[in-house]
Amino acid sequence: MYKVFFKGSYFLLTDLLPNRENPIGSYSKSHEYRTKKKLGNFVFSLLDSAQSFQAVIFAADVEFLLVTFCRLFLNFQAAGGVVLNQGHVLVIKRFGLYDLPKGHLEKDEAVDECALREVEEECGIKGLRLGRPLTPTFHIYYLNREPCLKTTHWFAMECPDGQTPMPQTDEGIDEALWLDVREIPTILHQTYDSLRVIWEMIK
């Protein structure tokens, strides 16, 4: 299953159809995929409503559903890193919110190359070692009134000891720091909803 965030709301894409063992629970809206047109009508009716929602969308093939869902939007790809070192994770702070270093792919750039480059640029960290890919995150936003969907590909990373992060201030980053992973619960009210699955992995 996949969660696609929009501000404080989200769509849950799943292949688990509701039944007695799997009720739809607290979801405010639900939709079973039939056609792309009907899916689009459902999605944009919620996006345009100005009301918060937790919507679930069902399909027998969740990978097909994700691809079809993404085709409703102008798509952008990004990549970033979860850098761990001696019980600490590398974080940035921008616009008063905690975030993980990431950025958009450049032309013909591979996602793992982008992830390494963005962490190095945003935090001034060198000698990174790329680890395994993590769960991607998805969020919807509007750019010049055009509905957009950004997929961010995440990778675990390690770096040599003794490096002091330096924020890329020309990108609006106020701080780059090592955060003790035990402090993650204290910052969840100052971060993005779409990152919660990544914070849980780190913990």
C-alpha positions in Angstrom: 0.0 0.0 0.0 1.0 3.6 -0.5 0.1 6.9 1.2 0.0 10.1 -0.9 -0.2 13.3 1.1 -1.8 16.6 0.4 -1.3 19.2 3.2 -2.8 17.6 6.3 -4.8 15.0 4.3 -3.9 11.8 2.4 -5.0 9.1 0.0 -4.3 5.5 0.9 -3.8 3.3 -2.1 -4.3 -0.4 -1.3 -5.2 -3.8 -2.8 -6.9 -4.8 0.5 -10.6 -4.6 -0.2 -12.9 -3.9 2.8 -14.5 -6.8 4.5 -15.2 -7.9 8.1 -11.5 -8.5 8.8 -10.4 -5.4 7.0 -13.0 -2.6 7.5 -12.4 0.8 6.1 -12.4 2.1 9.6 -12.0 5.9 10.1 -11.5 6.8 6.4 -13.7 9.7 5.6 -14.0 8.7 1.9 -13.5 5.5 -0.1 -13.3 4.6 -3.8 -12.9 1.3 -5.7 -11.0 1.8 -8.9 -13.0 1.2 -12.1 -11.7 3.7 -14.7 -9.1 6.4 -14.7 -11.8 9.0 -15.4 -13.8 8.0 -12.3 -10.6 7.9 -10.2 -9.7 11.4 -11.3 -13.2 12.7 -10.5 -12.9 11.2 -7.0 -9.4 12.5 -6.4 -10.0 16.1 -7.6 -13.3 16.4 -5.9 -11.4 16.0 -2.6 -8.5 18.2 -3.6 -10.8 21.0 -4.6 -13.1 20.7 -1.5 -10.9 22.7 0.9 -11.8 20.0 3.5 -9.4 17.7 5.2 -9.8 14.0 4.4 -8.4 10.5 4.8 -9.4 8.7 1.7 -8.8 5.1 0.8 -8.7 3.8 -2.8 -8.9 0.1 -3.6 -7.7 -1.9 -6.7 -6.8 -5.5 -7.2 -3.3 -4.4 -8.5 -2.0 -1.7 -6.2 1.1 -1.1 -8.4 -1.2 -0.4 -11.4 -3.3 1.8 -9.2 -0.2 3.8 -8.2 0.9 4.3 -11.8 -2.6 5.4 -12.8 -2.9 7.7 -9.8 0.4 9.4 -10.7 -0.8 9.9 -14.3 -3.4 12.3 -13.0 -0.7 14.8 -12.1 2.4 16.6 -13.5 5.1 14.4 -12.0 8.4 15.3 -10.4 11.1 13.0 -9.0 13.3 13.7 -6.1 15.8 11.8 -4.0 17.3 12.1 -0.5 19.2 10.4 2.2 18.8 9.1 5.7 22.4 9.5 7.0 23.1 7.6 10.3 26.2 7.9 12.4 26.6 6.7 16.0 23.0 6.8 16.9 22.3 10.2 15.2 20.5 11.1 12.0 21.4 14.0 9.8 18.6 16.5 9.5 18.0 20.0 8.2 15.7 22.7 9.4 14.0 25.0 6.8 11.1 27.4 7.3 10.9 26.3 11.0 10.4 22.6 10.1 12.6 19.6 10.4 13.3 17.7 7.2 15.7 15.3 5.7 18.1 16.4 2.9 16.7 15.8 -0.5 16.2 17.5 -3.9 15.0 17.2 -7.5 16.6 15.0 -10.0 18.7 16.7 -12.7 18.4 15.7 -16.4 19.6 12.1 -17.0 20.6 11.7 -13.3 20.0 8.4 -11.5 18.1 8.5 -8.3 20.9 7.2 -6.1 23.3 9.8 -7.6 20.8 12.5 -6.9 20.4 11.4 -3.3 24.2 11.5 -2.7 24.6 14.9 -4.4 21.7 16.5 -2.6 22.9 15.4 0.9 26.4 16.6 0.1 25.1 20.0 -1.2 22.5 20.7 1.5 24.6 19.5 4.5 28.3 19.8 3.4 29.0 16.2 4.2 31.6 14.3 2.3 32.6 10.6 1.9 29.0 9.3 2.0 28.4 5.6 1.5 25.2 4.6 -0.2 23.1 1.9 1.5 19.8 0.2 0.7 16.8 2.0 -0.8 14.0 2.9 1.6 10.2 3.4 1.1 9.5 6.3 -1.3 7.2 9.1 -0.2 4.6 10.9 -2.2 2.9 14.3 -1.8 0.6 16.5 -3.9 1.0 20.2 -4.3 -0.1 22.9 -6.8 2.4 24.8 -8.9 0.9 27.8 -10.8 -2.5 26.1 -10.3 -1.2 22.9 -11.9 -1.7 19.8 -9.7 1.7 18.1 -9.2 2.8 15.0 -7.5 6.4 14.6 -6.2 7.8 11.1 -5.6 10.9 11.2 -3.3 13.2 8.2 -3.4 15.1 7.6 -0.1 18.3 5.8 0.6 20.1 4.8 3.8 23.6 6.3 4.0 26.6 6.3 6.2 29.4 8.8 6.5 32.8 9.0 8.1 33.0 10.1 11.7 33.9 13.6 12.8 32.0 15.7 10.2 30.2 18.9 11.1 27.2 19.6 8.9 27.1 23.0 7.2 23.7 24.2 5.9 23.2 25.3 2.3 21.8 28.7 3.2 21.2 29.8 -0.4 18.6 27.0 -0.5 16.8 28.5 2.5 18.3 25.9 5.0 18.7 27.4 8.4 20.4 24.5 10.2 22.0 21.2 9.4 22.6 19.0 12.5 23.0 15.6 13.9 19.8 14.6 15.8 19.9 11.9 18.4 17.4 9.3 17.1 15.9 9.1 20.6 14.7 12.7 20.1 12.7 12.0 17.0 9.3 11.8 18.9 9.9 15.4 20.1 10.1 16.9 16.6 7.2 15.1 15.0 5.0 18.2 15.5 7.6 20.2 13.5 8.0 18.1 10.5 6.0 16.9 7.4 3.3 14.3 7.6 4.7 12.6 4.5 8.0 11.9 6.4 6.4 10.1 9.3 7.0 6.6 7.8 10.7 7.5 7.3 11.0 8.7 10.9 9.4 5.5 12.1 12.0 3.5 10.1 14.8 5.5 11.7 13.5 4.9 15.2 
